[in-house]
């Protein structure tokens, strides 16, 4: 299933990226798919809240994680994906917002 998703991402990104070479586009889509797969397969973090974009092997991360430790784990996982040349992160790390916390009566 993950392989089908990766192939679909490769196809969509290659069609949309007119100014870049097809090889770079396919490489970036493969990296993005690998990063998302690594994040979604890790039970210590919520990978659904991390947004991933790749340009020429540089992975750009945005979104939210629960803590600084989770942010560090995300960076470690991303750096372990084949083809990643660099990681730029603008992840927001913090505890759950007050609206997410249980209220005391």
N, C-alpha and C positions, 0 to 999 in steps of 0.2 A: 504494500500500500504506500509506504513512504517513498519507494522508488517511483511509483506512478505520479505521486505529487511532485517529486523532484523533476521528472520529465515534463510535467505540465508547466511547472515554473520556468524551466529552461525554454520551452516553446513560447510562452507568453512574454518573457523578458526579451527574448531574441527578436520577436516581432516589434515590440515597442521601442527598442533602442536603435534608432536610425543612425545616430552620430558615432556610435562605437562599433568596433569590429565584432563580428559574430563570435569569434573565438573568445574575446574578452567577456562578452555578454553571457555566453554559455558558462564560462569559468565562474563568473560572479554569481550566476543563478545556482550553480552547483554548490558554491560556498555557502550561499544564503540557505539553501535547503539543508546542507549539513549542519549549519549552526542551529537552525530551528529544530532539527531532529535531536541534536544534542541537548538543547534546552528543554524540549518537551519530554525527553526520556529521563531527565534527572528529577528524582522525587524530592530533592532538597530545595528546589526553587519552583516558582510559578512561571514557567516559560511563556505562558499565554499573555503575560503582561509586558513582555520584552519585544520591542519592534526592531527588526533587523533589515539593514540595507547594505549592499556591497557594491563598491565601485573600485575597479582595478585591484581587487584583492584586499582592499581596506574595508573592514566591517565597521559600520556605524550603528551603534546601539542607542535606543531611547526607550522610554517607558518607566515603569516603577518596579522596584523590588522591595521586600519587606525590611531589609536591614543591610548594613554595610557588608556583613559577611556574605549575604546572598549576592550582592554586587560583585564581590571578589570572586565568588564561585562562578558567576556568569562569565567574567573575564577569563578565568582559568579554562572553562569549557570551550569558549570561543577560540582562544589561542591554540587549543588542541586540535582544531579542525584543519584538515589538509587544505593548503592553498591560501590560508589567511596570512597576509603580509603584515598587517597592523590592525589595531582595534582602537576606534574612537568611541568613547562612551559619554553619554549624557543621561545615564540612568539616575533616577531619583530614588534614594534609599532612605527608608524611614519606617517607623512603626505604623500600624494600621491607623487610619484617620479616626477621629473621635466618633464619626458616624458609623464606623465599622465595629467599634468596641461595644460590648454589652453594657447596658445601663444599669446602675444600681437603683433600686426603688427608694 
